[in-house]
Amino acid sequence: MTKDELTQWALANGWQHVGEHLSLMKPTKTTEAIVRLVLKATVAQLEIKKPSGKWDKVMSESYAKIDYDEYAELPTNLGLQTISGLTMLMRDNKDRQAFAKLSKK
């Protein structure tokens, strides 16, 4: 996957730009990111926020080694499968964004 493909996948699946990174927000505090993708020039980095507030790197991989798994509907080799509840968190973020758009209309 390229950086642009990874960005498109993330935005379509509930991630949002917070600062300069793609992030998933906490279900209880919708203004605070809990998981983020740091997209650098040659690598993508997955990070989780610890309770102390410090970001902990889960995995870092070059774009050339990141593939898309059609069955799981997730990019592979990035460590997304190691985060328990990730798909539920992505669904919650995606639903929150959709309802926010509806309430603005």
BAVEX-554889 format. One record per atom (N, C-alpha, C): residue number from 0; chain; y, x, z; residue in three letters; atom name. Coordinates in steps of 0.05 Angstrom, whole numbers. Layout:
BEGIN
+-----+--------+--------+--------+--------+---------+-------+
: num : cadena :  north :   east :     up : residuo : atomo :
+-----+--------+--------+--------+--------+---------+-------+
: NUM :      A :      Y :      X :      Z :     Ala :    CA :
...
+-----+--------+--------+--------+--------+---------+-------+
This chain:
BEGIN
+-----+--------+--------+--------+--------+---------+-------+
: num : cadena :  north :   east :     up : residuo : atomo :
+-----+--------+--------+--------+--------+---------+-------+
:   0 :      A :    -24 :     17 :      0 :     Met :     N :
:   0 :      A :      0 :      0 :      0 :     Met :    CA :
:   0 :      A :     25 :     18 :      0 :     Met :     C :
:   1 :      A :     45 :      8 :    -12 :     Thr :     N :
:   1 :      A :     71 :     22 :    -12 :     Thr :    CA :
:   1 :      A :     88 :     12 :     11 :     Thr :     C :
:   2 :      A :    110 :     25 :     16 :     Lys :     N :
:   2 :      A :    128 :     16 :     38 :     Lys :    CA :
:   2 :      A :    138 :    -12 :     32 :     Lys :     C :
:   3 :      A :    145 :    -18 :      7 :     Asp :     N :
:   3 :      A :    155 :    -44 :     -1 :     Asp :    CA :
:   3 :      A :    133 :    -66 :      3 :     Asp :     C :
:   4 :      A :    108 :    -60 :     -5 :     Glu :     N :
:   4 :      A :     86 :    -79 :     -2 :     Glu :    CA :
:   4 :      A :     81 :    -85 :     27 :     Glu :     C :
:   5 :      A :     82 :    -64 :     43 :     Leu :     N :
:   5 :      A :     77 :    -68 :     72 :     Leu :    CA :
:   5 :      A :    100 :    -84 :     84 :     Leu :     C :
:   6 :      A :    124 :    -80 :     76 :     Thr :     N :
:   6 :      A :    147 :    -96 :     85 :     Thr :    CA :
:   6 :      A :    144 :   -125 :     77 :     Thr :     C :
:   7 :      A :    137 :   -130 :     52 :     Gln :     N :
:   7 :      A :    133 :   -157 :     42 :     Gln :    CA :
:   7 :      A :    111 :   -171 :     58 :     Gln :     C :
:   8 :      A :     89 :   -157 :     63 :     Trp :     N :
:   8 :      A :     67 :   -169 :     78 :     Trp :    CA :
:   8 :      A :     77 :   -177 :    106 :     Trp :     C :
:   9 :      A :     90 :   -158 :    119 :     Ala :     N :
:   9 :      A :    100 :   -162 :    146 :     Ala :    CA :
:   9 :      A :    119 :   -186 :    148 :     Ala :     C :
:  10 :      A :    139 :   -187 :    131 :     Leu :     N :
:  10 :      A :    158 :   -209 :    131 :     Leu :    CA :
:  10 :      A :    145 :   -236 :    126 :     Leu :     C :
:  11 :      A :    125 :   -236 :    109 :     Ala :     N :
:  11 :      A :    111 :   -261 :    103 :     Ala :    CA :
:  11 :      A :     92 :   -270 :    126 :     Ala :     C :
:  12 :      A :     87 :   -252 :    145 :     Asn :     N :
:  12 :      A :     68 :   -258 :    166 :     Asn :    CA :
:  12 :      A :     81 :   -258 :    194 :     Asn :     C :
:  13 :      A :    107 :   -265 :    196 :     Gly :     N :
:  13 :      A :    119 :   -268 :    222 :     Gly :    CA :
:  13 :      A :    135 :   -245 :    233 :     Gly :     C :
:  14 :      A :    133 :   -222 :    220 :     Trp :     N :
:  14 :      A :    148 :   -199 :    229 :     Trp :    CA :
:  14 :      A :    178 :   -203 :    221 :     Trp :     C :
:  15 :      A :    196 :   -191 :    236 :     Gln :     N :
:  15 :      A :    224 :   -193 :    229 :     Gln :    CA :
:  15 :      A :    238 :   -166 :    233 :     Gln :     C :
:  16 :      A :    260 :   -162 :    219 :     His :     N :
:  16 :      A :    275 :   -137 :    223 :     His :    CA :
:  16 :      A :    291 :   -139 :    249 :     His :     C :
:  17 :      A :    286 :   -120 :    266 :     Val :     N :
:  17 :      A :    301 :   -117 :    291 :     Val :    CA :
:  17 :      A :    311 :    -89 :    291 :     Val :     C :
:  18 :      A :    337 :    -86 :    288 :     Gly :     N :
:  18 :      A :    348 :    -59 :    284 :     Gly :    CA :
:  18 :      A :    339 :    -49 :    257 :     Gly :     C :
:  19 :      A :    326 :    -27 :    257 :     Glu :     N :
:  19 :      A :    316 :    -16 :    231 :     Glu :    CA :
:  19 :      A :    286 :    -17 :    228 :     Glu :     C :
:  20 :      A :    272 :    -32 :    246 :     His :     N :
:  20 :      A :    243 :    -33 :    246 :     His :    CA :
:  20 :      A :    234 :    -62 :    243 :     His :     C :
:  21 :      A :    210 :    -66 :    232 :     Leu :     N :
:  21 :      A :    197 :    -92 :    231 :     Leu :    CA :
:  21 :      A :    183 :    -96 :    258 :     Leu :     C :
:  22 :      A :    188 :   -119 :    270 :     Ser :     N :
:  22 :      A :    179 :   -124 :    297 :     Ser :    CA :
:  22 :      A :    167 :   -152 :    301 :     Ser :     C :
:  23 :      A :    149 :   -154 :    321 :     Leu :     N :
:  23 :      A :    140 :   -180 :    331 :     Leu :    CA :
:  23 :      A :    152 :   -183 :    358 :     Leu :     C :
:  24 :      A :    161 :   -208 :    363 :     Met :     N :
:  24 :      A :    175 :   -213 :    388 :     Met :    CA :
:  24 :      A :    156 :   -224 :    409 :     Met :     C :
:  25 :      A :    163 :   -220 :    435 :     Lys :     N :
:  25 :      A :    147 :   -231 :    457 :     Lys :    CA :
:  25 :      A :    148 :   -262 :    455 :     Lys :     C :
:  26 :      A :    126 :   -275 :    461 :     Pro :     N :
:  26 :      A :    126 :   -305 :    461 :     Pro :    CA :
:  26 :      A :    145 :   -316 :    483 :     Pro :     C :
:  27 :      A :    147 :   -303 :    505 :     Thr :     N :
:  27 :      A :    163 :   -313 :    527 :     Thr :    CA :
:  27 :      A :    193 :   -305 :    525 :     Thr :     C :
:  28 :      A :    198 :   -282 :    513 :     Lys :     N :
:  28 :      A :    226 :   -273 :    509 :     Lys :    CA :
:  28 :      A :    229 :   -267 :    479 :     Lys :     C :
:  29 :      A :    239 :   -287 :    465 :     Thr :     N :
:  29 :      A :    240 :   -285 :    436 :     Thr :    CA :
:  29 :      A :    261 :   -266 :    425 :     Thr :     C :
:  30 :      A :    275 :   -253 :    443 :     Thr :     N :
:  30 :      A :    295 :   -234 :    435 :     Thr :    CA :
:  30 :      A :    286 :   -205 :    440 :     Thr :     C :
:  31 :      A :    262 :   -202 :    451 :     Glu :     N :
:  31 :      A :    251 :   -176 :    458 :     Glu :    CA :
:  31 :      A :    226 :   -169 :    442 :     Glu :     C :
:  32 :      A :    227 :   -147 :    427 :     Ala :     N :
:  32 :      A :    205 :   -139 :    411 :     Ala :    CA :
:  32 :      A :    183 :   -127 :    428 :     Ala :     C :
:  33 :      A :    157 :   -132 :    420 :     Ile :     N :
:  33 :      A :    135 :   -121 :    435 :     Ile :    CA :
:  33 :      A :    117 :   -103 :    418 :     Ile :     C :
:  34 :      A :    117 :   -108 :    392 :     Val :     N :
:  34 :      A :    102 :    -92 :    372 :     Val :    CA :
:  34 :      A :    121 :    -86 :    350 :     Val :     C :
:  35 :      A :    120 :    -61 :    339 :     Arg :     N :
:  35 :      A :    138 :    -55 :    317 :     Arg :    CA :
:  35 :      A :    124 :    -36 :    297 :     Arg :     C :
:  36 :      A :    133 :    -38 :    272 :     Leu :     N :
:  36 :      A :    124 :    -20 :    251 :     Leu :    CA :
:  36 :      A :    148 :     -3 :    244 :     Leu :     C :
:  37 :      A :    145 :     23 :    247 :     Val :     N :
:  37 :      A :    166 :     42 :    239 :     Val :    CA :
:  37 :      A :    158 :     53 :    212 :     Val :     C :
:  38 :      A :    173 :     45 :    192 :     Leu :     N :
:  38 :      A :    168 :     53 :    164 :     Leu :    CA :
:  38 :      A :    185 :     77 :    157 :     Leu :     C :
:  39 :      A :    172 :    100 :    156 :     Lys :     N :
:  39 :      A :    187 :    125 :    149 :     Lys :    CA :
:  39 :      A :    183 :    131 :    119 :     Lys :     C :
:  40 :      A :    193 :    153 :    110 :     Ala :     N :
:  40 :      A :    192 :    159 :     81 :     Ala :    CA :
:  40 :      A :    163 :    161 :     71 :     Ala :     C :
:  41 :      A :    146 :    174 :     86 :     Thr :     N :
:  41 :      A :    118 :    178 :     76 :     Thr :    CA :
:  41 :      A :     97 :    166 :     93 :     Thr :     C :
:  42 :      A :    103 :    157 :    117 :     Val :     N :
:  42 :      A :     83 :    145 :    135 :     Val :    CA :
:  42 :      A :     93 :    119 :    148 :     Val :     C :
:  43 :      A :     74 :    103 :    156 :     Ala :     N :
:  43 :      A :     79 :     79 :    171 :     Ala :    CA :
:  43 :      A :     68 :     84 :    199 :     Ala :     C :
:  44 :      A :     82 :     75 :    219 :     Gln :     N :
:  44 :      A :     74 :     81 :    247 :     Gln :    CA :
:  44 :      A :     74 :     54 :    262 :     Gln :     C :
:  45 :      A :     53 :     48 :    276 :     Leu :     N :
:  45 :      A :     50 :     24 :    292 :     Leu :    CA :
:  45 :      A :     55 :     31 :    321 :     Leu :     C :
:  46 :      A :     73 :     17 :    335 :     Glu :     N :
:  46 :      A :     79 :     22 :    363 :     Glu :    CA :
:  46 :      A :     79 :     -3 :    379 :     Glu :     C :
:  47 :      A :     71 :      0 :    404 :     Ile :     N :
:  47 :      A :     70 :    -23 :    423 :     Ile :    CA :
:  47 :      A :     89 :    -15 :    447 :     Ile :     C :
:  48 :      A :    103 :    -35 :    457 :     Lys :     N :
:  48 :      A :    121 :    -30 :    479 :     Lys :    CA :
:  48 :      A :    106 :    -33 :    505 :     Lys :     C :
:  49 :      A :    107 :    -12 :    521 :     Lys :     N :
:  49 :      A :     94 :    -12 :    548 :     Lys :    CA :
:  49 :      A :    111 :    -28 :    567 :     Lys :     C :
:  50 :      A :    100 :    -37 :    589 :     Pro :     N :
:  50 :      A :    115 :    -51 :    610 :     Pro :    CA :
:  50 :      A :    139 :    -35 :    620 :     Pro :     C :
:  51 :      A :    137 :     -9 :    619 :     Ser :     N :
:  51 :      A :    160 :      8 :    628 :     Ser :    CA :
:  51 :      A :    183 :      7 :    609 :     Ser :     C :
:  52 :      A :    178 :     -4 :    584 :     Gly :     N :
:  52 :      A :    200 :     -5 :    565 :     Gly :    CA :
:  52 :      A :    198 :     17 :    544 :     Gly :     C :
:  53 :      A :    179 :     36 :    547 :     Lys :     N :
:  53 :      A :    176 :     58 :    529 :     Lys :    CA :
:  53 :      A :    157 :     50 :    506 :     Lys :     C :
:  54 :      A :    164 :     58 :    481 :     Trp :     N :
:  54 :      A :    147 :     52 :    458 :     Trp :    CA :
:  54 :      A :    124 :     73 :    457 :     Trp :     C :
:  55 :      A :     99 :     62 :    454 :     Asp :     N :
:  55 :      A :     75 :     79 :    453 :     Asp :    CA :
:  55 :      A :     64 :     77 :    425 :     Asp :     C :
:  56 :      A :     61 :    100 :    411 :     Lys :     N :
:  56 :      A :     50 :    101 :    384 :     Lys :    CA :
:  56 :      A :     20 :     95 :    385 :     Lys :     C :
:  57 :      A :     11 :     75 :    370 :     Val :     N :
:  57 :      A :    -17 :     68 :    367 :     Val :    CA :
:  57 :      A :    -30 :     84 :    345 :     Val :     C :
:  58 :      A :    -16 :     84 :    322 :     Met :     N :
:  58 :      A :    -27 :     98 :    298 :     Met :    CA :
:  58 :      A :     -5 :    104 :    279 :     Met :     C :
:  59 :      A :    -10 :    125 :    264 :     Ser :     N :
:  59 :      A :      9 :    133 :    243 :     Ser :    CA :
:  59 :      A :     -8 :    141 :    219 :     Ser :     C :
:  60 :      A :     -1 :    130 :    195 :     Glu :     N :
:  60 :      A :    -17 :    136 :    171 :     Glu :    CA :
:  60 :      A :      1 :    136 :    147 :     Glu :     C :
:  61 :      A :     -6 :    153 :    127 :     Ser :     N :
:  61 :      A :      9 :    154 :    102 :     Ser :    CA :
:  61 :      A :      4 :    129 :     86 :     Ser :     C :
:  62 :      A :     24 :    121 :     71 :     Tyr :     N :
:  62 :      A :     22 :     96 :     55 :     Tyr :    CA :
:  62 :      A :     -2 :     97 :     36 :     Tyr :     C :
:  63 :      A :     -9 :    121 :     25 :     Ala :     N :
:  63 :      A :    -31 :    124 :      6 :     Ala :    CA :
:  63 :      A :    -58 :    116 :     19 :     Ala :     C :
:  64 :      A :    -60 :    119 :     45 :     Lys :     N :
:  64 :      A :    -86 :    113 :     59 :     Lys :    CA :
:  64 :      A :    -87 :     85 :     70 :     Lys :     C :
:  65 :      A :    -65 :     69 :     68 :     Ile :     N :
:  65 :      A :    -65 :     42 :     78 :     Ile :    CA :
:  65 :      A :    -73 :     23 :     55 :     Ile :     C :
:  66 :      A :    -93 :      8 :     60 :     Asp :     N :
:  66 :      A :   -103 :    -12 :     41 :     Asp :    CA :
:  66 :      A :    -99 :    -40 :     53 :     Asp :     C :
:  67 :      A :   -103 :    -60 :     36 :     Tyr :     N :
:  67 :      A :   -102 :    -88 :     45 :     Tyr :    CA :
:  67 :      A :   -129 :   -100 :     46 :     Tyr :     C :
:  68 :      A :   -138 :   -110 :     69 :     Asp :     N :
:  68 :      A :   -163 :   -123 :     72 :     Asp :    CA :
:  68 :      A :   -160 :   -153 :     67 :     Asp :     C :
:  69 :      A :   -170 :   -163 :     44 :     Glu :     N :
:  69 :      A :   -167 :   -191 :     36 :     Glu :    CA :
:  69 :      A :   -180 :   -209 :     56 :     Glu :     C :
:  70 :      A :   -203 :   -201 :     67 :     Tyr :     N :
:  70 :      A :   -217 :   -219 :     86 :     Tyr :    CA :
:  70 :      A :   -202 :   -222 :    112 :     Tyr :     C :
:  71 :      A :   -193 :   -200 :    124 :     Ala :     N :
:  71 :      A :   -179 :   -201 :    149 :     Ala :    CA :
:  71 :      A :   -149 :   -208 :    145 :     Ala :     C :
:  72 :      A :   -140 :   -205 :    121 :     Glu :     N :
:  72 :      A :   -112 :   -210 :    114 :     Glu :    CA :
:  72 :      A :    -93 :   -191 :    130 :     Glu :     C :
:  73 :      A :   -102 :   -166 :    133 :     Leu :     N :
:  73 :      A :    -87 :   -146 :    148 :     Leu :    CA :
:  73 :      A :    -88 :   -119 :    133 :     Leu :     C :
:  74 :      A :    -68 :   -103 :    134 :     Pro :     N :
:  74 :      A :    -70 :    -76 :    124 :     Pro :    CA :
:  74 :      A :    -90 :    -60 :    141 :     Pro :     C :
:  75 :      A :   -105 :    -43 :    128 :     Thr :     N :
:  75 :      A :   -125 :    -27 :    143 :     Thr :    CA :
:  75 :      A :   -114 :      1 :    148 :     Thr :     C :
:  76 :      A :   -128 :     15 :    165 :     Asn :     N :
:  76 :      A :   -122 :     43 :    172 :     Asn :    CA :
:  76 :      A :    -95 :     47 :    186 :     Asn :     C :
:  77 :      A :    -85 :     25 :    198 :     Leu :     N :
:  77 :      A :    -59 :     27 :    212 :     Leu :    CA :
:  77 :      A :    -62 :     19 :    241 :     Leu :     C :
:  78 :      A :    -86 :     11 :    249 :     Gly :     N :
:  78 :      A :    -90 :      5 :    277 :     Gly :    CA :
:  78 :      A :    -84 :    -24 :    285 :     Gly :     C :
:  79 :      A :    -78 :    -41 :    266 :     Leu :     N :
:  79 :      A :    -71 :    -69 :    272 :     Leu :    CA :
:  79 :      A :    -95 :    -83 :    285 :     Leu :     C :
:  80 :      A :   -119 :    -75 :    276 :     Gln :     N :
:  80 :      A :   -143 :    -89 :    286 :     Gln :    CA :
:  80 :      A :   -149 :    -82 :    316 :     Gln :     C :
:  81 :      A :   -136 :    -61 :    326 :     Thr :     N :
:  81 :      A :   -141 :    -52 :    354 :     Thr :    CA :
:  81 :      A :   -124 :    -68 :    374 :     Thr :     C :
:  82 :      A :   -105 :    -83 :    364 :     Ile :     N :
:  82 :      A :    -87 :    -98 :    383 :     Ile :    CA :
:  82 :      A :    -99 :   -126 :    387 :     Ile :     C :
:  83 :      A :   -107 :   -131 :    411 :     Ser :     N :
:  83 :      A :   -119 :   -158 :    417 :     Ser :    CA :
:  83 :      A :    -97 :   -179 :    416 :     Ser :     C :
:  84 :      A :   -103 :   -201 :    403 :     Gly :     N :
:  84 :      A :    -83 :   -223 :    401 :     Gly :    CA :
:  84 :      A :    -62 :   -219 :    380 :     Gly :     C :
:  85 :      A :    -65 :   -199 :    363 :     Leu :     N :
:  85 :      A :    -44 :   -194 :    343 :     Leu :    CA :
:  85 :      A :    -41 :   -217 :    324 :     Leu :     C :
:  86 :      A :    -62 :   -228 :    314 :     Thr :     N :
:  86 :      A :    -60 :   -250 :    294 :     Thr :    CA :
:  86 :      A :    -47 :   -274 :    308 :     Thr :     C :
:  87 :      A :    -53 :   -279 :    333 :     Met :     N :
:  87 :      A :    -41 :   -301 :    347 :     Met :    CA :
:  87 :      A :    -11 :   -296 :    351 :     Met :     C :
:  88 :      A :     -3 :   -271 :    357 :     Leu :     N :
:  88 :      A :     25 :   -264 :    361 :     Leu :    CA :
:  88 :      A :     40 :   -267 :    334 :     Leu :     C :
:  89 :      A :     27 :   -258 :    312 :     Met :     N :
:  89 :      A :     40 :   -261 :    286 :     Met :    CA :
:  89 :      A :     43 :   -291 :    279 :     Met :     C :
:  90 :      A :     24 :   -307 :    285 :     Arg :     N :
:  90 :      A :     25 :   -336 :    280 :     Arg :    CA :
:  90 :      A :     48 :   -349 :    296 :     Arg :     C :
:  91 :      A :     50 :   -341 :    322 :     Asp :     N :
:  91 :      A :     71 :   -352 :    339 :     Asp :    CA :
:  91 :      A :     98 :   -344 :    328 :     Asp :     C :
:  92 :      A :    102 :   -319 :    320 :     Asn :     N :
:  92 :      A :    127 :   -310 :    309 :     Asn :    CA :
:  92 :      A :    134 :   -325 :    283 :     Asn :     C :
:  93 :      A :    114 :   -328 :    266 :     Lys :     N :
:  93 :      A :    118 :   -342 :    240 :     Lys :    CA :
:  93 :      A :    126 :   -371 :    245 :     Lys :     C :
:  94 :      A :    111 :   -384 :    263 :     Asp :     N :
:  94 :      A :    118 :   -412 :    269 :     Asp :    CA :
:  94 :      A :    146 :   -415 :    281 :     Asp :     C :
:  95 :      A :    153 :   -397 :    299 :     Arg :     N :
:  95 :      A :    180 :   -398 :    311 :     Arg :    CA :
:  95 :      A :    201 :   -395 :    290 :     Arg :     C :
:  96 :      A :    197 :   -377 :    271 :     Gln :     N :
:  96 :      A :    217 :   -374 :    249 :     Gln :    CA :
:  96 :      A :    219 :   -399 :    232 :     Gln :     C :
:  97 :      A :    196 :   -411 :    226 :     Ala :     N :
:  97 :      A :    196 :   -435 :    209 :     Ala :    CA :
:  97 :      A :    210 :   -458 :    223 :     Ala :     C :
:  98 :      A :    204 :   -462 :    249 :     Phe :     N :
:  98 :      A :    218 :   -484 :    264 :     Phe :    CA :
:  98 :      A :    247 :   -478 :    267 :     Phe :     C :
:  99 :      A :    255 :   -453 :    269 :     Ala :     N :
:  99 :      A :    284 :   -446 :    271 :     Ala :    CA :
:  99 :      A :    298 :   -454 :    246 :     Ala :     C :
: 100 :      A :    285 :   -450 :    223 :     Lys :     N :
: 100 :      A :    297 :   -457 :    197 :     Lys :    CA :
: 100 :      A :    300 :   -488 :    195 :     Lys :     C :
: 101 :      A :    279 :   -502 :    204 :     Leu :     N :
: 101 :      A :    280 :   -531 :    203 :     Leu :    CA :
: 101 :      A :    302 :   -543 :    221 :     Leu :     C :
: 102 :      A :    306 :   -531 :    244 :     Ser :     N :
: 102 :      A :    325 :   -542 :    263 :     Ser :    CA :
: 102 :      A :    354 :   -536 :    253 :     Ser :     C :
: 103 :      A :    358 :   -517 :    236 :     Lys :     N :
: 103 :      A :    384 :   -511 :    225 :     Lys :    CA :
: 103 :      A :    393 :   -531 :    204 :     Lys :     C :
: 104 :      A :    373 :   -544 :    192 :     Lys :     N :
: 104 :      A :    379 :   -563 :    170 :     Lys :    CA :
: 104 :      A :    389 :   -589 :    179 :     Lys :     C :
+-----+--------+--------+--------+--------+---------+-------+
